[in-house]
């Protein structure tokens, strides 16, 4: 309870350095999970990305390893990311709406995924107001064999958090498995930060090929990694974000029931979902 009363997350330029995270022994002590445990046989992976680029920032390396094993992957782009450069005359919403889905397709090809993302075209920056609508859309797109990956529900970005809540509702109703992944939390949190659910955190090692392909895929998001000449603003995904994407591992948040065995659907189908906060949620969707 005390953690929830700490300072609200504030995303800031640069944020916590990757050197600080790399120097924290807690990352190395996280429990390790492999792809076979995370995604059981006969499952499908569904990645629900609030914006084009979140799919790679979250689990780009994992996706490479899953594709090599022949695991089916479906990427759902909730928005087209048209609000990433507010006030820009170079990257206008119209240009971003056209460019960012193309960037996402190119990035996914780097990971070995040829199927284009399913675009839901909801409003970038307005998902909190569309959370119920998103949950309904997702209910029609996932089923009980799916392992759904999305951003963490306390990630510090309103769209990330709304997407996670919608996914929690949809997976609970469809008896699918849910795994949440921090993206912006690495920016505003400090090593060992009590606002993050470290007891539910797992470390997924990436092989050299997966790491290389993930880094290559990040370069496809040109709109996000170059400065905005019209406003003088730096890249949305700055050098620190790209350093994090180059890690030889990815970190996920999963409840203890998933940790023990992700190969079975447990009490989630009876209305109980263990949140990546260590608490149980019996609310109805």
Secondary structure, 3 states (H helix, E strand, C coil): CCHHHCCCCCCCCCCCCHHHHHCCHHHHHCEECCHHHHCCCCCEEEEEECCCCHHHHHHHHHHHHHHHCCCCEEEEEEECCCCCCCCCCCCCHHHHHHHHHHHHHHHHHHHCCCCCCEEEEECCCCHHHHHHHHHHHHHCCCCCCEEEEEECCCCCCHHHHHHHHHHHHHHHHHCCEEEEECCCHHHHCCCCCCCCCHHHEEEEECCHHHHHHHHHHHCCCHHHHCCCCCCCCCCCCCHHHHHHHCCCEEEEECCHHHHHCCCCCCHHHHCCEECCCCCEECCCC
